[in-house]
Amino acid sequence: MIELRNLTKSYPTPAGRRYVFKNLNFKLPTGSGIGLIGRNGAGKSTLLRLLGGIDAPDSGQVITDQSISWPVALGGGFQGSLTARDNVRFVCRIMGATGAAMKEKVEYVERFAEIGDWFDLPMGSYSPGMRSRVTFGCSMAFDFDYYLIDEVLAVGDPIFRQKASRVFKEKLERAGVILVSHNHKEIKDLCSSVIMVHNGQAMTFDDVDEGIAAFKELMEESES
């Protein structure tokens, strides 16, 4: 169960505070895969950060009895001056994985990323595709009830995308994923329901095709 209660989130701007959500009450659907869609700037990534505890609401609560990953995004949240190996070790310490467990997880990420000697160079020198390999692999190295994925498959070569999709599907056998993606095929392949974020509200569609159709209609209306 993941529920938002009276959740408000805003950011300061030169023109005043911009509210992304205001007193949002919403219960996420159950199921292995949830696709999160909406126009650019609708608040999809903000919602992921709130769910993952990376960002705090102005007021209200995220209530859950599930373990939720940090959002896996292109930025990754890693320290650019550190190597991938050191960043993964740091995450391991935060997650309580030490000794043999840390060694196992670092080796998993190194194998998954397949970036060779770059794994021991500062992450600030990586391309977006290389960063996505490390950030995605690091998240998959740990077990959660829900994984938060933000456009991480938008970059990278076909081999990486195929590998990531395969790992996704393995995780979905025993966990859930909340996926932000503009690729509707990915959402159809990996999700059983859709949430559309629009004007500070969240609408649930139990039928993925219906949710995607509603989003396309919204985009057509905005362009007309």
N, C-alpha and C positions, 0 to 999 in steps of 0.2 A: 504494500500500500504506500502510495506517495500522494500527499495531499497538500495543497496550498491554501492557507487560510488568511484572508484579509491582507494579502501580500501587496505591498506598495514598494516600488523601486523607481528612483529618479536620479538624474545626473545634472550638475550645474552647467549652464551654458551662458554665453554673454547676454543672451536675451532672457535669462531666467532659468528656472529649473524645468527640465524636460522629463515628464513622467512616462516611463516605459510601461509600467503596470500600476494601477491604482485600485486598491481593495479587491484584488483578484482572488476569487474563491474557485478552486478547481481540483478535481481528483483525476489523476492520470489513469488511463485504462490499464487493466491488467493484460498481460500477454508478453510474448517473447521479444517482439520488435515494435517500436513506436517510431514512426517517421514524424519529424518536426519540420513543418513547412511554413512559408510566409514570405512576404516581400522583404527586400533588403531594408534593414533598419527596423523591422517589426518587433525585434526583441528576442529572437530565437537563441542567439549566443548568450544574451543576458540571462535568459531562463535557464540555460544549461549551467552557467556559473552559479546561479542561485541554488539549483538542485544539487550541485556538487560541493557546495559550501565554500567555493572560491570567492564569492561575493556575498555581501550581507544585504538583506532588504532594509529599506527605511523603517518599515514596520511590518507586522504580520509574521507568519511562520511557514517553514517547510517542515511538514510532519511526515515521518516515515519510520518503518521498522525494517527497512532494507539497507544493505550496504551499497553505496553508490560511488563510482569512480570519480576522479577528477575529470574535467572535460578534456578530451583528447582533440587538440586543434592544431592548425598549422604553426601557430606561435609556440605551442608546446609548454610555455611557462618555465623552461629550463634556463639556467644561468649560462649565457653565451661565452663567458670567459673560461668555463670549465669544459673538460672533454665529455663525450657521451658516457664513457665509463664512470667518471666521477659523478656526473649527474644521476646516473642510474643508482650508484651506490648511495647517494644522498636520499633518493626516494626510498630505497630499501630501509635505511635507518628510520625514516619517518613511519614506514609501514611495519616496523618491528622485525624486519628480516635481517638477521645477522649471521655471521659465520658461514656455514655450509649453505644455508638458505640464500644468503646474499650472493654467494659465488654462483649458485645455480641460476638465479634470476639474471645476473649480469651476463652470464654465458648465453642465456635464452635470448636476451635483447640483441647481443652481438651477432648471434646466428641469424636472427630474424632480419636485422637491419641490412646485413650484407654490404657494408660500406668499407670493408677492409681496414687499412691503416687510419682512415679518417675517424674511426671509433675512439682513437686516442689523441685526437686534435680538438681544439676548442670548437664548440658547437656554433659559435658566432660566425665561423667560416663556412658553415654548411649551406648548401642550396635548400630551397623549400622541400624538395623531394627527399633529401637526406634527413632533414629534421623530422619529416612526417614518418619515415621509417623507424626512427628511434623513439619518437613519442608514442606511436601506435604500439610498437613492440613492448615498450615499458609498461603501458597500461595492460596489455594482454598477459604480461608476466604475473599479474596478481589476480586473485579471484574476487569478484564482486557479484552482488545480486543484479546490479544494473551497470552498464557501461555507457558513458556519455561521449558521443562521437560528433565532432563539429567539422564537417567538410574536409576531413583528413584524406579522403580518397579523391579529392579534386586534383591532386597533383601526383606525380610519380609515373613510372612506366607501367605498361600493361602487366608485366610479371608481378610487380609489387601489388597492384590492385587486385589481381587474381589471388595472390597469397593472403592479402588482408581480408578479402571476401570469404576465403576458405576458413580462416581463423574465426571470423565473425560467426559463421554458420556453426562451427564447433562450439563456440561459447553459447550460442542461442539454444543449444540442447539442454543447458542447465542454468542459463541466466538470461536477463533481458538487456536490450539495447535501446537507447534513445538517440536517434540518428538525425542530425541536421544535414540535409543534402539537397542540392538543386537538381540532382540526377534522379529523375523519377523512376528510371529502371532499377536503380539501386534500392530505392524505397520499396518498390514492388517485390523485389527479390528478397529483401531482408526484413520487411515489416508486415505486421498483421493488422495494424491500425494507424491512423494519422491524426496528428494534432495540427490545426492551422492557427497561427498567431496573427491577429489582425486588430488594430485599434485598441491595443491593451487587453484584449480578451483572447481566450483560448477555446477553440471549438473542436470537439472530438468526432471522428468519423471511424466507425468500426469497419467500414468497407474502404480499403485503400484506394481503389479506383474512384470511388465517390469523392473522397477527400482531395485527390489530385484534380478531379474535374472541377470541384468548387474553387480550388486555387487558380486554375486556368481561367475560369469565368471572372474571378476577381481581377486578374491581370488584364483581361480584355476590357473590363469596365474602366479600369484606371487609364488605359491607353486611348479610349474612345472620347 
